[in-house]
Amino acid sequence: MKWLGGIPIDRSKSSNVVAQSIQTFKENREVVLVVAPEGTRKKANYWKTGFYHIANGANVPIVMGFIDYARKVGGIGPTLIPTGDIEFDVQKIRFFYDGITGKIPDKSTPAVIAPRS
């Protein structure tokens, strides 16, 4: 993915990726960032929320893309402008992804975020 401009992220330590991504958007409005919110190769209880915080902080839309292995289709869904209310916005995201089947359904994490502490 590096040849496409991909930037690897070391998830084993905190490296302010959200803040760095927001700054990149502020410096260059022609940036496209692709993030898989599940953020893992195994089933988890919650989605990672960095994608949301980046979009909200950089004031850019979230464009929902998908690959539905059950129907053998993929595409681009609606665009969501973050409101700053993550729970409200994730409900809209969850509604869009309801019924879309990943490659390994048993390892898919539903569009749910961790409760606030």
Secondary structure, DSSP 8 states (H G I E B T S, - for coil): -GGGT-----TTS---HHHHHHHHHHH-TT------TT-SSS--SS---HHHHHHHHHT--EEEEEEETTTTEEEEEEEE---S-HHHHHHHHHHHHTT---SSGGG---S------
